[in-house]
Amino acid sequence: MKPFLAPATEPQRAWLVVAMASTFAGNLTLLGSVANLIVVQLARAHGVPIGFWQYFRVGAPLTLLTILAGLCWL
């Protein structure tokens, strides 16, 4: 990413945006992060099934709220 972000007008801010986007992307869907899959697998082993759409119903609003908070902060 360095070749793309180095010439930016505000490179530090550009790096923060990339970090924020990559972090929040894992919150959106069940498949967005390997950690999500591990937690779902462990939950299922304990008798708590979590499906894609069930996760998405929580992940989508959470992702939107955290993106809005991030935009206000940046």
N, C-alpha and C positions, 0 to 999 in steps of 0.2 A: 504494500500500500504506500510505502514511502515515496516512490516516484510520482504518485498521483497527489499525495497530500503535501509534499514539501513546497511546491510552488503556490500553494493556496495563500490567499491574502492573510488569513489567520490560521497557520498550521496547527497551533496548539488546540484551537477550537475544533478544527477538522478532525484531529485525533480523538478528541472527546466525543464527537458525534459518532465516529466509527465504533468506539468502545461502547457507547450507549446502545447503538443499533444492534451490535452483535450480542450484547447481553440480553436485551429485551426480546430479540427474535426467538430465543429459547422459551420464552413465556407464552408465546402465541399459540403454539400447537404442541401436541403430545410428541410429535416427531421432531420438534425444533431443537431438542437437546438429548444427548445420550443419558444425562442425569434423569431426565423425565422418564425415559424408558426403564431405567433401573428402578426408580421409585414405583412405577406402575407394576413392574414385575414383582417387587417385594410386597406391594399391597395385595396383588392377586394371590400370592402365596399365603397371605394371612386372611384370605376370604373376602377381600374388598376389591371388586372389579372396577376399574376406571376405564371408560371407553374414550375414543377420540372426540366425539361430540360433547360428551360430559366434560371433558377437560377443556375443550374449546369454549364452552359457555362461561367458564371462569377465566380462562387464559386471554380471550379476546378483550373483554373489558379491562382486565388488569393491565394488559399490554398498552391499550389506549391511554389509560390513566397515567402509567409511568412514562410514556412518551410525552404526554402533555406536561407532566411535571419536569421532565428533562428539558423540554423546549423552553419552559419558563426559567429554568436554572441557567441554561446556556445563554 
